[in-house]
Amino acid sequence: MNAPPLALSLGDPAGVGPEIVAAAWRALKSSGPAFFAVGDAAVIRAAGAPVAAISEPMEAAARFADALPVLDLPLTTKPAPGHPSPDAAPHVMRWIETAVVLALEGKAAGVVTAPIAKATLYEAGFKYPGHTEFIGALTASAPLPGARGPVMMLAAKDLRVALVTVHEPLARVPGLLTQDRIVATGLVLAEALRRDFGVAAPRIVVAGLNPHAGEGGALGREEIEIVAPAVETLRRRGIDIRGPRPADSLFHDAARAGYDAALCLYHDQALIPVKMLDFWGGVNLTLGLPVVRTSPDHGTAFDIAGQGVARADSLIAAIRLAADIAERRRAPA
């Protein structure tokens, strides 16, 4: 039986989502992996892709080489590139939810999400910090063996980083770090490396919070009182994990060869090395969910929307990675 296609939610229709979705289809139409968009077909057509309206995901593979298959859930008002509107927010949320439900039902191999504008969604009553938490809530009742996320990972070339805290003000991070939170994130990360990346014996390194990983307590005690005990707990759980290590020496070429993923404690600690290594091709993915979910590692880029200059590298990488992970999950254990 052929694998189902990926579901790709369109994101904010006033951002670069429509044009990078169209560009991704042009890049992949001959080779795959096949996907279908969940969104407004007219918006995608205006972005430069021929569209094939479908009523069921199973129709997508046969149409993919000639046109971008779209599960058409139209907007009620026409979007203006570069000018987000709260009128679109309920539709954006519906597109995401539809893609996730199709993945839960096995009709889509996984979910790829084009960028959203959180501020616009908040105006419409969106109650989640972002995609990651929303999809976590949508899938919360579905079964998943082992540790549960959602945990955010970024992947670029040979670097994978997972985050203990995500979109938090830096001043709040030390107070949010607990042994339990680090242990829970580490368990999800280790299981995802085995299940989703095929790493039989994952090697994980943990970044310190403070300069020089606290310098033995002289520059902060979080490493001694919180991070190191959490690492020891994970080690007792059978995980090959080291740290805390100074973050400023974790990401050069030789260091990356010594681990399969780095566990980072806050947003910029993880995202700066990813974007330095591969600014255009990094992928955001969510670990510890019963569905596969990836996303490009960039936002809506309203300032260039509709100008035809947005690059689809990151979205293409996200589609390919989602297909790879879905294939691994389908493979016999």
C-alpha positions as CSV (number, residue, x, y, z in Angstrom):
1,M,0.0,0.0,0.0
2,N,1.3,3.4,-0.9
3,A,2.1,5.9,1.9
4,P,-0.3,8.7,2.3
5,P,0.8,12.2,1.3
6,L,1.8,14.9,3.7
7,A,-0.7,17.6,4.7
8,L,0.7,21.2,4.5
9,S,-1.3,23.9,6.2
10,L,-1.0,27.2,4.4
11,G,-0.2,29.5,7.3
12,D,-1.0,33.2,7.3
13,P,-2.3,34.0,3.7
14,A,-0.8,37.5,3.9
15,G,2.7,36.2,4.5
16,V,5.1,34.3,2.3
17,G,3.3,31.0,3.0
18,P,1.4,30.9,-0.3
19,E,4.5,31.6,-2.5
20,I,6.9,29.3,-0.7
21,V,4.2,26.5,-0.9
22,A,3.9,27.1,-4.6
23,A,7.7,27.1,-4.9
24,A,8.1,23.9,-2.9
25,W,5.6,22.2,-5.2
26,R,7.6,23.3,-8.3
27,A,10.8,22.0,-6.7
28,L,9.3,18.6,-5.7
29,K,6.6,17.9,-8.3
30,S,8.9,15.5,-10.3
31,S,10.7,13.8,-7.4
32,G,8.3,14.1,-4.4
33,P,7.6,13.6,-1.6
34,A,4.0,14.3,-2.5
35,F,2.0,16.7,-0.4
36,F,-1.3,18.5,-0.5
37,A,-2.1,22.0,0.8
38,V,-4.8,22.7,3.3
39,G,-6.0,26.3,2.7
40,D,-7.4,28.6,0.1
41,A,-6.9,27.3,-3.5
42,A,-7.4,30.8,-5.0
43,V,-4.6,32.2,-2.9
44,I,-2.2,29.4,-3.9
45,R,-3.1,29.8,-7.5
46,A,-2.4,33.5,-7.3
47,A,1.0,32.7,-5.9
48,G,2.0,30.9,-9.1
49,A,1.1,27.2,-8.8
50,P,-1.5,25.4,-10.9
51,V,-4.0,23.9,-8.5
52,A,-6.0,20.6,-8.4
53,A,-8.8,20.7,-5.9
54,I,-9.2,17.4,-4.0
55,S,-11.8,16.2,-1.7
56,E,-9.7,13.4,-0.1
57,P,-6.0,13.2,0.6
58,M,-5.7,9.9,-1.3
59,E,-6.3,11.9,-4.5
60,A,-3.1,13.9,-4.0
61,A,-0.5,11.5,-5.3
62,A,-2.1,11.1,-8.7
63,R,-2.4,14.8,-9.2
64,F,0.9,16.0,-7.7
65,A,3.1,15.9,-10.8
66,D,0.8,18.1,-12.8
67,A,-0.7,20.5,-10.2
68,L,-0.6,21.3,-6.5
69,P,-3.3,19.3,-4.8
70,V,-5.4,21.5,-2.4
71,L,-8.0,20.7,0.1
72,D,-9.8,23.9,-0.5
73,L,-11.1,25.7,2.6
74,P,-11.6,29.2,1.3
75,L,-11.2,32.5,3.1
76,T,-14.2,34.8,3.5
77,T,-12.1,37.9,2.6
78,K,-9.3,38.3,0.1
79,P,-5.9,38.7,1.7
80,A,-3.5,41.5,0.9
81,P,0.2,40.3,0.9
82,G,2.1,42.0,3.7
83,H,-1.0,43.1,5.5
84,P,-2.2,40.5,8.0
85,S,-5.8,40.6,9.1
86,P,-7.6,39.1,12.1
87,D,-10.4,38.0,9.6
88,A,-8.1,35.3,8.4
89,A,-7.2,33.9,11.8
90,P,-10.2,31.5,12.2
91,H,-9.4,30.0,8.8
92,V,-5.7,29.7,9.7
93,M,-6.6,27.8,12.8
94,R,-9.0,25.6,10.9
95,W,-6.4,24.7,8.3
96,I,-4.0,23.6,11.0
97,E,-6.6,21.6,12.8
98,T,-7.8,19.9,9.6
99,A,-4.2,18.8,8.7
100,V,-3.6,17.4,12.2
101,V,-6.9,15.5,12.2
102,L,-6.1,14.0,8.8
103,A,-2.7,12.9,10.2
104,L,-4.3,11.4,13.3
105,E,-6.7,9.5,11.1
106,G,-3.8,8.1,9.0
107,K,-5.0,9.9,5.9
108,A,-1.9,12.1,5.9
109,A,1.6,10.9,6.6
110,G,2.4,14.0,8.7
111,V,1.8,17.7,9.0
112,V,4.0,20.5,7.6
113,T,3.0,24.0,8.7
114,A,3.7,27.2,6.8
115,P,4.4,30.2,9.1
116,I,1.7,31.9,11.1
117,A,1.5,35.3,12.7
118,K,0.8,34.8,16.4
119,A,-0.2,38.4,17.1
120,T,-3.0,38.2,14.6
121,L,-4.2,34.9,16.0
122,Y,-4.2,36.2,19.5
123,E,-6.6,39.0,18.4
124,A,-9.0,36.2,17.3
125,G,-8.8,34.4,20.6
126,F,-5.9,31.9,20.0
127,K,-4.8,30.7,23.4
128,Y,-1.5,29.0,22.6
129,P,2.0,30.4,22.4
130,G,2.4,29.0,18.9
131,H,2.1,26.1,16.5
132,T,3.9,23.7,18.8
133,E,1.6,24.0,21.8
134,F,-1.5,24.1,19.6
135,I,-0.7,20.9,17.9
136,G,0.3,19.4,21.2
137,A,-3.2,20.2,22.5
138,L,-4.9,18.9,19.3
139,T,-3.1,15.5,19.7
140,A,-3.2,15.2,23.5
141,S,-5.8,12.5,23.6
142,A,-4.2,10.3,20.9
143,P,-2.0,7.4,22.2
144,L,1.8,7.6,22.0
145,P,4.1,5.0,23.5
146,G,6.8,6.5,25.8
147,A,7.5,10.1,26.8
148,R,5.2,12.8,25.6
149,G,6.0,16.2,24.2
150,P,5.6,18.6,22.7
151,V,9.3,19.5,22.6
152,M,10.7,21.8,20.0
153,M,13.7,20.7,17.9
154,L,15.6,22.6,15.3
155,A,17.7,20.7,12.7
156,A,20.2,22.1,10.2
157,K,22.8,19.9,8.4
158,D,24.5,17.8,11.1
159,L,23.1,19.7,14.0
160,R,20.0,18.9,16.1
161,V,19.1,21.0,19.1
162,A,16.1,20.6,21.4
163,L,14.8,23.2,23.8
164,V,13.8,23.0,27.4
165,T,12.3,26.5,27.4
166,V,11.1,28.1,24.1
167,H,9.5,31.5,23.7
168,E,10.3,32.9,27.2
169,P,11.8,36.2,28.2
170,L,15.4,35.6,29.1
171,A,14.9,37.0,32.6
172,R,12.3,34.2,33.3
173,V,14.4,31.3,32.1
174,P,16.4,30.6,35.3
175,G,13.1,30.4,37.3
176,L,11.5,28.0,34.7
177,L,14.4,25.5,34.7
178,T,13.6,22.6,37.0
179,Q,15.1,19.1,37.2
180,D,11.8,17.6,36.2
181,R,11.5,19.8,33.1
182,I,15.0,19.0,31.9
183,V,14.5,15.2,32.6
184,A,11.1,15.2,30.7
185,T,12.6,17.0,27.7
186,G,15.6,14.7,27.7
187,L,13.4,11.6,27.7
188,V,11.4,12.9,24.7
189,L,14.6,13.8,22.9
190,A,16.2,10.4,23.4
191,E,13.1,8.5,22.2
192,A,12.7,10.8,19.2
193,L,16.3,10.2,18.1
194,R,15.7,6.5,18.1
195,R,12.2,6.5,16.6
196,D,12.3,9.4,14.2
197,F,16.0,9.6,13.2
198,G,17.0,6.0,13.4
199,V,19.8,6.6,16.0
200,A,20.1,3.3,17.8
201,A,22.1,4.6,20.7
202,P,21.6,8.4,21.0
203,R,24.4,10.6,22.4
204,I,23.1,13.8,24.0
205,V,25.0,16.8,25.3
206,V,23.4,19.4,27.6
207,A,24.4,23.1,27.5
208,G,24.9,25.0,30.7
209,L,22.9,28.1,31.5
210,N,25.7,30.4,32.6
211,P,29.1,31.4,31.1
212,H,31.6,28.6,31.4
213,A,28.7,26.4,32.7
214,G,28.8,28.3,35.9
215,E,32.5,28.0,36.5
216,G,32.0,25.7,39.5
217,G,29.4,27.9,41.0
218,A,31.4,31.2,40.7
219,L,29.2,32.4,37.8
220,G,25.9,30.8,38.9
221,R,24.7,27.7,40.7
222,E,22.0,26.5,38.3
223,E,24.4,24.0,36.8
224,I,25.2,22.5,40.2
225,E,21.7,22.6,41.7
226,I,19.4,21.9,38.7
227,V,21.1,20.9,35.5
228,A,23.7,18.4,36.7
229,P,21.2,16.4,38.9
230,A,18.8,16.2,35.9
231,V,21.6,14.9,33.7
232,E,22.4,12.3,36.4
233,T,18.8,11.2,36.5
234,L,18.7,10.8,32.8
235,R,21.9,8.8,32.9
236,R,20.4,6.5,35.5
237,R,17.5,6.0,33.0
238,G,20.0,4.5,30.5
239,I,20.6,7.6,28.4
240,D,24.0,8.4,27.1
241,I,24.1,12.0,28.1
242,R,26.8,14.5,29.2
243,G,26.8,17.9,30.7
244,P,26.3,20.6,31.5
245,R,28.9,21.9,29.1
246,P,29.8,25.5,28.3
247,A,27.5,26.5,25.4
248,D,30.1,28.6,23.7
249,S,32.1,25.5,22.8
250,L,29.3,23.1,21.9
251,F,28.7,23.9,18.3
252,H,31.9,24.0,16.3
253,D,32.6,21.2,13.7
254,A,34.6,18.9,16.0
255,A,32.2,19.2,18.9
256,R,29.2,18.4,16.7
257,A,30.8,15.1,15.8
258,G,30.6,14.0,19.4
259,Y,26.9,14.0,19.9
260,D,23.6,13.3,18.1
261,A,21.7,16.2,19.6
262,A,22.2,19.1,22.0
263,L,19.7,19.8,24.8
264,C,19.6,23.6,25.1
265,L,18.0,25.6,27.9
266,Y,16.6,28.6,26.1
267,H,15.7,29.9,22.7
268,D,18.7,31.8,21.4
269,Q,21.2,29.3,22.8
270,A,19.7,26.8,20.4
271,L,18.6,28.9,17.4
272,I,21.8,31.0,16.9
273,P,24.0,28.0,16.1
274,V,21.3,26.5,13.8
275,K,20.9,29.7,11.9
276,M,24.6,30.3,11.6
277,L,25.1,26.8,10.3
278,D,22.3,26.9,7.7
279,F,20.3,30.1,7.7
280,W,18.1,29.1,4.7
281,G,17.6,25.4,5.3
282,G,16.9,24.9,9.0
283,V,13.8,23.0,10.0
284,N,11.6,23.3,13.1
285,L,10.1,20.0,14.2
286,T,8.0,18.9,17.2
287,L,9.1,15.8,19.1
288,G,6.9,13.6,21.3
289,L,3.7,13.7,19.3
290,P,1.6,10.9,17.8
291,V,1.8,12.7,14.5
292,V,4.8,13.9,12.5
293,R,5.1,17.7,12.4
294,T,7.7,19.9,10.8
295,S,7.9,23.6,9.8
296,P,10.3,26.0,8.1
297,D,12.5,27.8,10.5
298,H,11.3,31.3,9.7
299,G,8.3,33.5,10.1
300,T,5.7,35.1,7.8
301,A,8.1,37.7,6.4
302,F,5.3,40.2,5.8
303,D,7.9,42.8,4.6
304,I,8.6,40.7,1.4
305,A,5.3,38.9,1.0
306,G,4.0,39.0,-2.5
307,Q,7.2,40.2,-4.1
308,G,8.3,36.8,-5.4
309,V,11.7,36.9,-3.6
310,A,11.0,34.5,-0.6
311,R,13.1,31.4,-0.6
312,A,11.5,28.0,-0.1
313,D,14.7,26.2,1.0
314,S,13.5,25.7,4.6
315,L,10.0,24.6,3.6
316,I,11.4,22.1,1.1
317,A,13.8,20.7,3.8
318,A,10.8,20.5,6.2
319,I,8.8,18.5,3.7
320,R,11.6,16.1,3.0
321,L,12.4,15.6,6.7
322,A,8.7,15.0,7.5
323,A,8.6,12.4,4.8
324,D,11.7,10.7,6.1
325,I,10.4,10.6,9.7
326,A,7.0,9.3,8.6
327,E,8.7,6.5,6.6
328,R,10.7,5.5,9.7
329,R,7.6,5.4,11.8
330,R,5.9,3.2,9.3
331,A,8.8,0.7,9.1
332,P,8.5,-2.4,11.2
333,A,10.2,-2.2,14.6
